[in-house]
Amino acid sequence: MKTFRLLTILLCASPLMAGAAETASAGTVQSDADCAALLERWATDPKAAPKAVINACKDQLAQSAALPVAATAPIAATDPCAGPGAADSVLCWGPWASVAPAAGFRDDPAQPPIPDREICDARTEQCQPLLAASPPPEPPLGSCAPGTPCGFATVVAGTSSSDDAEDTTFARFDMASDGSQFTVSPEGGAAIDSVSGMTTSVTPRDDGYETMRANGRAGDEQSRLAARVVRDGEDQVELAADVWSHGNRSTQAAQSGYFAWGTATSQAGLDALNAGNVSVNFSGPMSVDKNTTAAMTVDFGTNPTWTGNWTNPAYSFGAGGVVTGADLISLPEQFTENVVADQSFVQGVLLGEPGGARGIAHIIDVTLSEQGRIKDVGLLRDVVAGPTAQVTGSP
C-alpha cells in the first residue's frame, strides 16, 4: 500500500519535482540557476521537490563562491526560510518527510501520528510544539483603567484606622480631586460613602507634600480625611495618601483605615514609557506601619516588569511581577524565600504622567514564615521628581 501511494504521488508531482528527484538520485550537481528556479517554485509549492534536494540547493547557493553577494537578495525574497520572518511563514515548513494518510485511516498502526502543521516545524527532525504564553494573573481588587482615578484602602471597624491583619480588609478607594468627598468599596461589602461637600484645609510641609484635612457632617453622619497630598497648579489633588474615617454619631457605628490614591497613568503615557525602555524607581513609607519603607523599580518596554522590597525593623521581604496596562501584580515565584507565596500578593497601579507628579499606589497582603500576616497600603513617589525627605509621622 505504501509503495502504491508513494508512486501515485510521484506520478502526480510536477515535472520540476520529478527532474529534481532524478538529479538527486543520480548524484548530479544542479546549476545555480536551476537551484534558484527550484527554490522560487518551492516558495509557493512546498511539494515542488523532496527535502533533501531543497536543502542541497540552499547549501549550494549559500556556499557558492561564484555567486556575488548582491545576487543573494532574490533568493532571500523567494525562499520563505531565508528572511527574518521565516519562523512565521506557513511556507517555511518545506516538504514533509513522510506522507500523511487520509483522515480516519492509517495503514501502519505502529507509525506515530504526524503532528499538526499549525504547531510543528517539519524542517527539523523533531517537532517542536508552540506553547501559548501564560496570561497575566488577574489583579485581586480588579484592574485600574489607564487615565482614570484609582486607589486602594484598608478597612477596619471603629475609628482607630488599624487593627490586626486578620481583621483588616482591602477596598478600592476613590475621592474628589478637591478632597470634598470619598468612596470606599470593600471586598464583598457595601460601599462606604462619605458625606458630600466636606470642607478642606491645606497646609505646606517641607518634604514635597502638603497636608490636607477634610471634615464633613450631615445629621449624625460624619466623615474625615487626613492626608499628605500633591496638587497641581489649579489646586486639584494629583496624589493623596493616609487616613480616612466615616461613622454615625448616634449609633456609634464607624469604619476607618488608610488609603493611597491618584489618577492612573494614561495609555499615551504608558506607551511613551514603554517605547523608551526606561526604568523608573519609586520609594516611600507604607501608611498602616510607617516604619515600613518600600522601594520599587518598574522596567518599561515590550514586556514591562517590576521588582520591589519592603524593609521594616522587624522584617524585610522582596517581590516582583508583571505590568499590564497601568496595573502591577506580583508573581508567586518572584517572592523571596521568607514569603509564603501561595498566601500572598502585591497589587499596585502606576499614577501620574511622565514629566509630572508620578507615583505608585499599592497594597501588600503577605504572610512571612517567621512574622505572620501583614496587610498595608502605601503611596510611593518616583525618586527623581518625588520628595527628598523621608515621610514620617501622621499627616
C-alpha positions as CSV (number, residue, x, y, z in Angstrom):
1,M,0.0,0.0,0.0
2,K,2.8,2.4,0.9
3,T,4.6,1.8,-2.4
4,F,1.4,2.3,-4.4
5,R,0.6,5.6,-2.7
6,L,4.2,6.9,-2.9
7,L,4.3,6.0,-6.7
8,T,1.0,7.8,-7.2
9,I,2.3,11.0,-5.5
10,L,5.5,10.9,-7.6
11,L,3.5,10.4,-10.8
12,C,1.2,13.4,-9.9
13,A,4.1,15.7,-9.0
14,S,5.3,18.5,-11.2
15,P,7.9,17.9,-13.9
16,L,10.3,20.1,-11.9
17,M,9.9,17.8,-8.8
18,A,10.5,14.7,-11.0
19,G,13.5,16.2,-12.6
20,A,15.0,17.2,-9.2
21,A,14.4,13.8,-7.8
22,E,16.2,12.2,-10.8
23,T,19.1,14.6,-10.5
24,A,19.4,13.9,-6.7
25,S,19.2,10.1,-7.2
26,A,21.9,10.3,-9.9
27,G,24.1,12.4,-7.7
28,T,24.4,15.1,-10.4
29,V,25.1,18.6,-9.1
30,Q,22.5,21.1,-10.4
31,S,23.4,24.5,-11.7
32,D,23.0,27.6,-9.6
33,A,20.3,28.8,-12.0
34,D,18.4,25.5,-11.6
35,C,18.6,25.7,-7.8
36,A,17.4,29.3,-7.8
37,A,14.4,28.4,-10.0
38,L,13.7,25.4,-7.9
39,L,13.7,27.5,-4.7
40,E,11.4,30.0,-6.3
41,R,8.9,27.3,-7.2
42,W,9.2,25.7,-3.7
43,A,8.3,29.0,-2.1
44,T,4.8,28.7,-3.3
45,D,4.6,24.9,-3.7
46,P,6.1,23.1,-0.7
47,K,5.8,19.8,-2.7
48,A,7.9,21.0,-5.6
49,A,10.9,18.8,-4.6
50,P,12.0,16.5,-1.8
51,K,13.5,18.0,1.3
52,A,17.0,16.7,0.5
53,V,17.0,18.4,-2.9
54,I,15.8,21.7,-1.4
55,N,18.5,21.6,1.4
56,A,21.2,20.8,-1.1
57,C,20.2,23.7,-3.3
58,K,20.2,26.1,-0.3
59,D,23.7,24.9,0.8
60,Q,25.0,25.2,-2.8
61,L,23.8,28.8,-3.3
62,A,24.9,29.9,0.2
63,Q,28.4,28.4,-0.2
64,S,29.0,29.2,-3.9
65,A,32.0,31.5,-4.2
66,A,31.0,32.5,-7.7
67,L,27.7,34.0,-6.5
68,P,28.0,37.7,-5.8
69,V,26.6,39.0,-2.5
70,A,24.1,41.2,-4.3
71,A,22.7,38.1,-6.1
72,T,21.6,36.6,-2.8
73,A,18.8,39.1,-2.4
74,P,16.4,37.4,-4.9
75,I,17.0,34.1,-3.1
76,A,16.0,35.6,0.3
77,A,13.0,37.1,-1.3
78,T,11.8,33.8,-2.8
79,D,13.0,31.5,-0.1
80,P,10.5,31.8,2.8
81,C,13.1,30.3,5.2
82,A,15.8,32.8,4.3
83,G,14.3,36.0,5.6
84,P,13.7,37.5,9.1
85,G,10.0,36.3,9.1
86,A,10.9,32.6,8.4
87,A,9.5,31.5,11.8
88,D,6.1,32.9,11.0
89,S,5.9,31.7,7.4
90,V,3.5,28.8,6.6
91,L,5.7,28.1,3.6
92,C,8.8,27.6,5.7
93,W,8.0,24.0,6.8
94,G,9.1,22.6,3.4
95,P,8.0,19.2,2.0
96,W,7.0,16.6,4.5
97,A,9.5,13.7,5.1
98,S,6.6,11.2,5.0
99,V,3.2,11.1,3.5
100,A,0.2,11.6,5.8
101,P,-2.6,9.0,5.4
102,A,-6.1,10.1,4.7
103,A,-8.2,11.3,7.6
104,G,-9.6,8.4,9.7
105,F,-7.3,5.8,8.1
106,R,-3.8,4.6,8.9
107,D,-2.2,1.7,7.1
108,D,0.6,1.2,9.7
109,P,-0.7,1.3,13.3
110,A,2.8,1.3,14.6
111,Q,3.7,4.6,12.8
112,P,3.4,7.6,15.2
113,P,0.9,10.3,14.2
114,I,2.1,13.1,12.1
115,P,1.9,16.3,14.1
116,D,-0.4,19.1,13.1
117,R,1.2,21.6,10.7
118,E,0.0,24.5,12.8
119,I,2.2,23.5,15.7
120,C,5.2,22.0,14.1
121,D,8.3,22.9,12.2
122,A,8.8,20.0,9.7
123,R,12.2,21.2,8.6
124,T,13.7,19.7,11.8
125,E,13.8,16.0,12.6
126,Q,11.8,16.6,15.8
127,C,8.6,18.5,16.0
128,Q,8.6,21.5,18.4
129,P,5.1,22.4,19.7
130,L,4.4,26.1,20.0
131,L,3.5,26.8,23.6
132,A,0.9,29.5,24.3
133,A,2.1,32.3,26.6
134,S,0.5,32.2,30.0
135,P,-1.9,35.1,30.6
136,P,-1.0,37.6,33.4
137,P,-2.7,37.0,36.7
138,E,-5.9,38.9,37.5
139,P,-5.5,41.7,40.0
140,P,-7.2,40.6,43.2
141,L,-9.0,44.0,43.6
142,G,-9.7,44.4,39.9
143,S,-8.0,46.4,37.2
144,C,-7.4,50.2,37.1
145,A,-8.1,51.6,33.7
146,P,-5.4,53.9,32.3
147,G,-6.2,57.6,32.7
148,T,-8.9,57.1,35.4
149,P,-8.9,57.8,39.2
150,C,-7.9,54.8,41.1
151,G,-6.7,53.9,44.6
152,F,-6.7,51.3,47.4
153,A,-7.6,51.3,51.1
154,T,-7.6,49.2,54.2
155,V,-10.9,48.9,56.2
156,V,-11.3,48.2,59.9
157,A,-14.2,48.6,62.4
158,G,-14.1,51.7,64.6
159,T,-12.1,54.9,64.3
160,S,-8.6,53.5,65.2
161,S,-7.7,53.2,61.4
162,S,-5.7,50.0,62.1
163,D,-6.2,46.5,63.5
164,D,-4.8,43.0,63.3
165,A,-4.3,41.8,59.7
166,E,-7.0,39.1,60.1
167,D,-9.5,41.9,61.0
168,T,-8.4,44.2,58.1
169,T,-10.0,44.1,54.7
170,F,-9.0,45.8,51.4
171,A,-11.1,48.1,49.3
172,R,-11.0,50.2,46.2
173,F,-10.8,53.9,47.1
174,D,-11.9,57.0,45.1
175,M,-12.1,60.7,46.1
176,A,-13.0,64.0,44.5
177,S,-9.9,65.9,43.3
178,D,-10.7,68.7,45.7
179,G,-10.9,66.4,48.7
180,S,-14.6,67.2,49.3
181,Q,-15.9,63.6,49.1
182,F,-14.7,60.0,49.0
183,T,-16.0,56.4,48.5
184,V,-14.6,53.2,49.9
185,S,-15.7,50.0,48.2
186,P,-14.7,47.0,50.4
187,E,-14.3,43.5,49.0
188,G,-17.7,41.8,49.0
189,G,-19.3,44.6,51.1
190,A,-21.4,47.7,50.7
191,A,-19.8,50.9,49.6
192,I,-18.9,53.5,52.3
193,D,-19.8,56.9,51.0
194,S,-18.6,60.0,52.9
195,V,-20.8,63.0,53.4
196,S,-20.6,65.3,50.4
197,G,-19.2,68.8,50.5
198,M,-16.6,68.3,53.2
199,T,-14.6,71.4,54.0
200,T,-10.9,71.2,53.4
201,S,-7.8,73.0,54.6
202,V,-4.3,72.6,53.2
203,T,-1.0,73.5,54.9
204,P,2.5,73.3,53.5
205,R,5.2,70.9,54.7
206,D,8.9,70.5,53.9
207,D,9.0,67.1,52.3
208,G,7.4,67.7,48.9
209,Y,3.8,67.1,50.1
210,E,1.1,69.3,51.6
211,T,-1.2,68.2,54.4
212,M,-4.9,68.2,53.6
213,R,-7.6,67.9,56.2
214,A,-11.2,67.4,55.2
215,N,-14.2,67.2,57.5
216,G,-17.9,67.0,56.9
217,R,-21.1,66.3,58.8
218,A,-24.7,65.6,57.6
219,G,-27.0,64.9,60.5
220,D,-25.4,62.1,62.5
221,E,-23.1,61.1,59.7
222,Q,-19.6,62.3,59.9
223,S,-16.5,61.9,57.6
224,R,-12.9,63.0,57.6
225,L,-9.7,62.7,55.7
226,A,-6.2,63.5,57.0
227,A,-3.7,63.1,54.1
228,R,-0.5,64.1,52.5
229,V,-1.2,65.3,49.0
230,V,0.4,66.6,45.8
231,R,-1.7,69.2,44.0
232,D,-1.4,70.7,40.5
233,G,-1.4,74.4,39.5
234,E,-5.2,74.5,39.8
235,D,-5.2,73.1,43.4
236,Q,-6.6,69.8,42.3
237,V,-5.2,66.8,44.1
238,E,-3.0,64.5,41.9
239,L,-1.7,62.1,44.6
240,A,-3.0,61.5,48.1
241,A,-2.4,59.0,51.0
242,D,-3.1,58.2,54.6
243,V,-6.2,58.3,56.8
244,W,-9.9,58.1,56.2
245,S,-12.9,57.5,58.5
246,H,-16.7,57.6,58.4
247,G,-19.3,56.9,61.1
248,N,-22.6,57.6,62.7
249,R,-22.6,59.6,66.0
250,S,-25.9,58.3,67.2
251,T,-25.3,54.5,66.6
252,Q,-21.6,54.8,67.3
253,A,-21.0,52.6,64.2
254,A,-17.9,53.6,62.4
255,Q,-15.2,52.4,59.9
256,S,-11.8,53.7,59.1
257,G,-8.5,52.9,57.5
258,Y,-5.6,54.1,55.4
259,F,-5.6,54.8,51.6
260,A,-3.4,55.7,48.6
261,W,-4.9,57.3,45.6
262,G,-4.3,59.2,42.3
263,T,-5.1,59.0,38.6
264,A,-3.7,56.0,36.7
265,T,-1.2,56.8,34.0
266,S,-2.8,57.4,30.6
267,Q,-2.4,54.9,27.8
268,A,-0.4,57.6,25.9
269,G,1.9,58.0,28.9
270,L,2.3,54.2,29.2
271,D,3.1,54.0,25.5
272,A,5.8,56.7,25.8
273,L,7.4,54.9,28.8
274,N,7.4,51.5,27.1
275,A,8.7,52.9,23.9
276,G,11.6,54.5,25.8
277,N,12.5,51.2,27.5
278,V,13.2,53.2,30.7
279,S,13.5,52.1,34.3
280,V,11.8,54.3,37.0
281,N,12.4,54.0,40.7
282,F,9.8,54.7,43.4
283,S,10.1,54.8,47.1
284,G,8.2,55.9,50.3
285,P,6.6,54.7,53.5
286,M,3.7,52.5,54.0
287,S,0.7,54.0,55.7
288,V,-0.5,51.4,58.3
289,D,3.0,50.9,59.6
290,K,5.1,53.9,58.8
291,N,8.2,52.1,60.0
292,T,8.0,50.0,56.7
293,T,9.8,51.6,53.8
294,A,9.1,50.3,50.3
295,A,11.1,50.7,47.1
296,M,10.0,49.5,43.6
297,T,11.6,49.6,40.2
298,V,9.5,49.4,37.0
299,D,11.3,48.3,33.9
300,F,9.3,49.5,30.9
301,G,9.5,48.0,27.4
302,T,7.8,45.4,25.3
303,N,7.1,43.3,28.3
304,P,7.3,45.6,31.3
305,T,8.1,44.2,34.7
306,W,8.6,45.4,38.3
307,T,10.6,44.4,41.4
308,G,10.4,45.7,44.9
309,N,11.4,45.3,48.5
310,W,9.8,46.2,51.8
311,T,12.0,46.9,54.9
312,N,10.9,47.1,58.5
313,P,12.9,47.0,61.7
314,A,11.3,43.6,62.4
315,Y,11.3,42.1,58.9
316,S,12.0,42.5,55.2
317,F,10.9,40.8,52.0
318,G,11.0,41.1,48.2
319,A,8.6,40.6,45.4
320,G,8.3,41.1,41.6
321,G,5.9,40.6,38.8
322,V,4.4,42.0,35.6
323,V,2.9,45.3,34.5
324,T,-0.3,45.1,32.4
325,G,-1.6,48.5,31.3
326,A,-1.3,50.6,34.5
327,D,-1.6,47.6,36.8
328,L,1.2,45.9,38.7
329,I,0.6,42.4,40.0
330,S,3.0,40.0,41.8
331,L,4.0,36.6,40.6
332,P,4.3,33.9,43.3
333,E,7.6,32.6,42.1
334,Q,9.2,36.1,42.5
335,F,8.7,36.4,46.2
336,T,11.7,36.0,48.4
337,E,12.0,32.7,50.3
338,N,10.7,34.0,53.6
339,V,7.2,34.7,52.0
340,V,4.5,32.1,51.9
341,A,3.9,32.7,48.2
342,D,0.6,30.9,47.8
343,Q,-0.9,33.0,50.6
344,S,0.5,36.4,49.4
345,F,0.1,39.1,46.8
346,V,1.1,42.6,45.9
347,Q,-1.1,44.8,43.7
348,G,-0.4,48.3,42.6
349,V,-1.2,51.0,40.0
350,L,1.0,53.5,38.2
351,L,-0.1,57.0,38.8
352,G,0.6,60.3,37.0
353,E,2.2,61.3,33.7
354,P,5.8,61.5,32.5
355,G,7.1,64.9,33.4
356,G,4.5,65.4,36.2
357,A,3.7,64.0,39.6
358,R,4.2,60.3,39.4
359,G,3.7,57.5,41.9
360,I,2.5,54.0,42.7
361,A,-0.5,53.3,45.0
362,H,-0.3,49.7,46.2
363,I,-1.4,47.1,48.8
364,I,0.6,44.2,50.3
365,D,-1.0,41.1,51.7
366,V,1.9,38.9,52.6
367,T,2.4,36.1,55.0
368,L,6.0,35.8,56.3
369,S,7.3,32.5,57.6
370,E,8.5,34.0,60.9
371,Q,6.4,37.1,61.1
372,G,2.8,36.2,60.2
373,R,0.4,38.0,58.0
374,I,0.9,41.7,57.1
375,K,-1.6,44.0,55.3
376,D,-0.7,47.5,54.4
377,V,-1.3,50.2,51.8
378,G,1.2,52.7,50.5
379,L,1.9,55.6,48.2
380,L,5.4,55.7,46.6
381,R,6.8,58.6,44.7
382,D,9.3,58.5,41.8
383,V,12.7,59.1,43.1
384,V,13.7,61.8,40.6
385,A,10.6,64.0,41.0
386,G,9.4,62.9,44.4
387,P,10.1,64.4,47.8
388,T,13.7,64.3,49.0
389,A,12.9,63.9,52.7
390,Q,11.6,60.7,54.4
391,V,7.9,60.9,55.3
392,T,7.4,60.3,59.0
393,G,4.5,60.7,61.4
394,S,0.8,61.3,60.7
395,P,-0.4,64.0,58.4
